[in-house]
Amino acid sequence: MMVNWIMAALVSATTIVGGGEGSYEKAYHRAQVENKPLVILVGADWCHACRVMKADTIEPMRAEGMLEDVIYAHVDKDAEPELAAKLMSGNTLPQLVVYTKGTDGWKRLSATGLQSRTRVRDIIRRAIDFLPVPKS
């Protein structure tokens, strides 16, 4: 129930804060339409671990097709502080936040700090496994 409220609050916040191509708002709507988990990396340009995670973990995974089953968005904490505050749990950067919608509503998964490709892949797999099985 709480996660449903948080998702609604985040969507309404993005109509004010969300921006250009690849914005959180667009990613959220794509995740809804395509019934895929929403993977968000919250970081900042000044954060070394955030830059490393984006460049050495997320981007290679995307290039290798490992993010095809999810919708990905990046939120810069400094550019979108209100949205980042709603997404984050605590203040540690980077944070990987994953929302997935199952039969009983939204589920939130997250990891704080620099994450390996293996850890990100595990979190994504858990999110995909939560999705309801399509009816034949």
N, C-alpha and C positions, 0 to 999 in steps of 0.2 A: 504494500500500500504506500509506504513512504517513498519507495523508488519511483512509483507512478507519479507521485506529486513532484518529485525532483525533476523527472523528465519533462513534465509539463512546464515547470518553472524555467528550465533551461531553454526550452523551445521559445517561450515568450521572451526571455532575455535576449535571444539571438536576433529577434526581429529588430531590436534596438542596436545591439552590438555587432551582430554578424556582418561580414563584409563580402569581399569579392570571391572569385572562383576558389573552390575548395574550402569555403567557409564551413564552420560548424553547422550552421543552419541548413545549408545544402546537403551536407553529409548526413545529417539527421533525417532529412526528408528522403534521401536515397535509401537509407537503411530501412525506413518504414516501407517504401514502395517495393524494394527488392527483398525484404524480409531477411536482412543480413545483420550480424552484429556490428555495432558502431565502436570503432577503436579510435581513441583520442590520445594523442601525446601532448601533454601540457608541459611547456618549457619556456625558456627565455634565451635571447641571444647572448647574454652575458654568462650564462650557465654552461661551463665546459662539458659536464656530464650530459646535458641536454643536447648539445651539438654533436657529441660523440654518439649518443644513442640514435639520433636522427640520421646521421651520416653513415655510421658503421653497423647499425642494426636495422632500422626501419627501411631506409632507402634500398639497401641490397635485398631485403626481403621482398620489397615491392617489385624491384627489377626482375627478380627470379620467380614472380608470380605467386609468392607465398601469402599475399594479402588479397587474392582474388575472391575469397569467400567472406570478406568483410568490407566495410566501408571505413576508410581512414580519414581522419582530420587532425590537423595540428593547431593547437591554440597557444598563442604567445601570451604569457602571463602579463607582460608589460603593455602589449597592445590591446588586450581584452581582459583587464583585471577583474571585472565583475563576473564575466563568464568563467574565467579560470577559478575564481574563488568558489563558485557554485559546483564546479567539477571536482576540485581538489579535496583531498582529505589531509589536513595539515598543510604545512608550508614547504615541505621538502620537494625539490625538483631534481630530475624530471619525474612526472607521474604519468603512468599509462593507465587509462581508464577505459573500461569496456562495458558497454550496455548491450544486453541481448534480451529479446522478448520471447518468453516461453508461454506455455498455455496458461500459467498462473500469473502473468504480468512480467514486468521488467526485472532483470537481475543485473546487479553491478558487480564487476570484478575489477580489481586494481592492483597495481604494483608501484611501489615508490622507490626512486633511485635508479641508477643505471642498470638496465636489464640486458641479459644476453639474448641472442636470437632463439636459443632453446627455450628460455623462460617465456619470451613473447609468444613463441609458437605454442607452448603449453597453455597459456592463457587464452589464446585465440581458439584452440581446440576445445577447451572447456566451454567457451561461449557458444561455439557452433553446436556442441553436443546438447546444450540447453534448449536449442530451437526445437519446436514441435515437428514431428515427422509428418510430411504432407500425406493427406488421405488419397488413396488410389481411386 
